[in-house]
Structure formats: C-alpha cells, structure tokens
Amino acid sequence: MDSHESIPTARKCSISNETYQRIAEFNRIRNWEQFHTPKDLSISISLEAAELLECFQWSGGDLHVTDKRDELIEEAADILIYTLQLCQVLQVEPEDIINAKLEQNELKYPTGKAYGNALKYTELPNPSNQRDLKNGNCK
C-alpha cells in the first residue's frame, strides 16, 4: 500500500464565529480568562500534545492506533481549543496566521527540493553547495 493512500484528502474545515465565541464564553462564565496568559496557554497546548502522543505509546507497529480514534479526536480537540484561546488572547485571526505561516513554509520548502522527503528546510539540497560529481568541484 502506498503511504499516501492512508492520508485523507483535504476536507472543508472552518471554525465558525459561533464556535469561537462559545470557547470565549465557556471561559468567561467560569472566570478562567485570568489564567489564560500566552505562557499558560502555550504550556497547556504542549501538555495536550503530550497526551496526544500518549495514545501512540506502546502501540508497536500500529502507527494509526486504530483502537484509539476517539482518544485521538478528544486530544486534538483540546489542542485546537487551547490554540484558539491563544489566538483570542493574542488578538490574531487563526486563518490569517495560518496563511502567513504557509507562505513562509512555501519559501522554506520549495516543491522541487522538498518533495518526498522529511528533511528540515536547513537540510534541503542547496544547488550552490552541491558537489559536481563529474569533476569534484562545488557548483
């Protein structure tokens, strides 16, 4: 099986303003906003990401953890909620910062260099640094 066959195609995804406001209201009526500093929300995101990884602990060859889909979804929701709260605190629009980051990543990871590998952008081949195999010189 091709490794790409298990990756679903992009689906329509949007966080409605109603959901975004529901998160804010959930915290407001509990007086939790006082605890939602960028530092504490960042810590919470990291902790929830660790809980997401915990789903894979001791899973052996089951890279998709087929019996733990519900837990994966729950942890992903926690990460998204905390991330949206961080956006609220920082007063940024999630879609705007995602698109800005994708534009940066497109520059760091040009398709011609990054296609089919998982190298960090600093490790991608740089034509000016590659050796010319014919004569042993740098191009």
Secondary structure, 3 states (H helix, E strand, C coil): CCHHHHCCCCCCCCCCHHHHHHHHHHHHCCCCHHHCCHHHHHHHHHHHHHHHHHCCCCCCCCCCCHHHHHHHHHHHHHHHHHHHHHHHHHCCCHHHHHHHHHHHHHHHCCHHHHCCCCCCHHHCCCCCCCEECCCCEEC
